Amino acid sequence: MSERQGAQRDLIAVGRGFDNWEPPEIDTSVPHSARMYDYWLGGKTHFGPDRALGEVIEQAIPSIKTMARENRTFLGRAVRHLAREAGIRQFLDIGTGIPTGGNTHEVAQAEVPDSRVVYVDNDPIVLAHARALMVSDGPGETAYIHADLRQPEAILAHPALTGTLDLDEPVGLMLVAILMLLRDEEDPKGKVAALLDALPSGSHVVITHPTGDWDPEAMRTVAAKAAESRMTIVPRTRAQVEEFFGGWELLEPGVTPVMAWRPDGEPPADPYGAYYWAGVARKP
Ligand SMILES: C[S@@+](CC[C@H](N)C(=O)[O-])C[C@H]1O[C@@H](n2cnc3c(N)ncnc32)[C@H](O)[C@@H]1O
């Protein structure tokens, strides 16, 4: 291990999930979804290629930054609902993103201080932020796993997960703005089903997904521009997004535009301003 890698490891090798771990290299020469999303959210962890693709996409969808914020705000509403009203005390958040305001553990632990949260992401740059993520005030616990949604079995068997979550008790599974990064050939439905099958009755799943349902041309452009930069973005229809819920009971109001899912305060004047479907479902 190089000196730099050793220093980097020392910086973040804390908490569960870091045993026998070596930091992977961060490739800043190609855009990456976590950093592009951070750019749209007004964060500070992005590089030239992330901003360049972010701006090209913004030309196709001028409201993209608002859309990212709406997606993020929904995440907070959904976690608050699960903690406050659905009795969920443990969360598995896959596709963590670069830490920003209102991270899952902060929202959950503000509602229920002893909530336990396991984050999963496959981006080394998110891993590099894991130390900040894992700080829990109070009795709650937060762990981080560097792993890939395409390998659900590895996630479920990981000691950081089994040491933090009790899979005999209901779990809140967060799949927020991640499924569009998997191509159909990678079987996203099968990967999600493997996770849903592993969770007990009373568990909930929270999903958002970008769609071309109300501006197909713009979304086609986004997918094509992303592909030119070696990034996968697969918009999906409402019917396709509903399939991810695996027949679990959708909470009211069902799969809706993200801004329309139980908004705080007044309903949005134009709920179709953010091209994401969103929903929360409960395992019977
Ligand atoms: C657009 S961000 C969403 C962040 C957060 N869930 C939110 O909605 O605010 C997508 C995240 O998923 C991660 N990701 C992408 N593909 C993944 C995969 N196959 N396995 C695990 N994480 C992945 C990216 O690194 C990024 O952090």
PDBQT file of the ligand as one rigid body, heavy atoms in Angstrom, charges set to zero:
ROOT
HETATM    1  C1  LIG A 301     -28.058  10.359  -7.761  1.00  0.00    +0.000 C 
HETATM    2  S1  LIG A 301     -27.230   9.789  -6.344  1.00  0.00    +0.000 S 
HETATM    3  C2  LIG A 301     -28.583   9.642  -5.181  1.00  0.00    +0.000 C 
HETATM    4  C3  LIG A 301     -28.192   9.935  -3.748  1.00  0.00    +0.000 C 
HETATM    5  C4  LIG A 301     -29.331   9.830  -2.746  1.00  0.00    +0.000 C 
HETATM    6  N1  LIG A 301     -29.918   8.502  -2.745  1.00  0.00    +0.000 N 
HETATM    7  C5  LIG A 301     -30.395  10.854  -3.015  1.00  0.00    +0.000 C 
HETATM    8  O1  LIG A 301     -31.374  10.521  -3.689  1.00  0.00    +0.000 OA
HETATM    9  O2  LIG A 301     -30.273  11.995  -2.583  1.00  0.00    +0.000 OA
HETATM   10  C6  LIG A 301     -26.938   8.062  -6.767  1.00  0.00    +0.000 C 
HETATM   11  C7  LIG A 301     -25.962   7.351  -5.847  1.00  0.00    +0.000 C 
HETATM   12  O3  LIG A 301     -25.974   5.946  -6.141  1.00  0.00    +0.000 OA
HETATM   13  C8  LIG A 301     -24.648   5.471  -6.176  1.00  0.00    +0.000 C 
HETATM   14  N2  LIG A 301     -24.605   4.279  -7.042  1.00  0.00    +0.000 N 
HETATM   15  C9  LIG A 301     -24.694   4.252  -8.386  1.00  0.00    +0.000 A 
HETATM   16  N3  LIG A 301     -24.686   2.991  -8.834  1.00  0.00    +0.000 NA
HETATM   17  C10 LIG A 301     -24.573   2.197  -7.737  1.00  0.00    +0.000 A 
HETATM   18  C11 LIG A 301     -24.491   0.789  -7.561  1.00  0.00    +0.000 A 
HETATM   19  N4  LIG A 301     -24.537  -0.056  -8.594  1.00  0.00    +0.000 N 
HETATM   20  N5  LIG A 301     -24.361   0.308  -6.299  1.00  0.00    +0.000 NA
HETATM   21  C12 LIG A 301     -24.305   1.164  -5.233  1.00  0.00    +0.000 A 
HETATM   22  N6  LIG A 301     -24.373   2.510  -5.353  1.00  0.00    +0.000 NA
HETATM   23  C13 LIG A 301     -24.501   3.019  -6.590  1.00  0.00    +0.000 A 
HETATM   24  C14 LIG A 301     -23.849   6.635  -6.716  1.00  0.00    +0.000 C 
HETATM   25  O4  LIG A 301     -22.482   6.526  -6.382  1.00  0.00    +0.000 OA
HETATM   26  C15 LIG A 301     -24.531   7.803  -6.029  1.00  0.00    +0.000 C 
HETATM   27  O5  LIG A 301     -23.941   8.074  -4.789  1.00  0.00    +0.000 OA
ENDROOT
TORSDOF 0
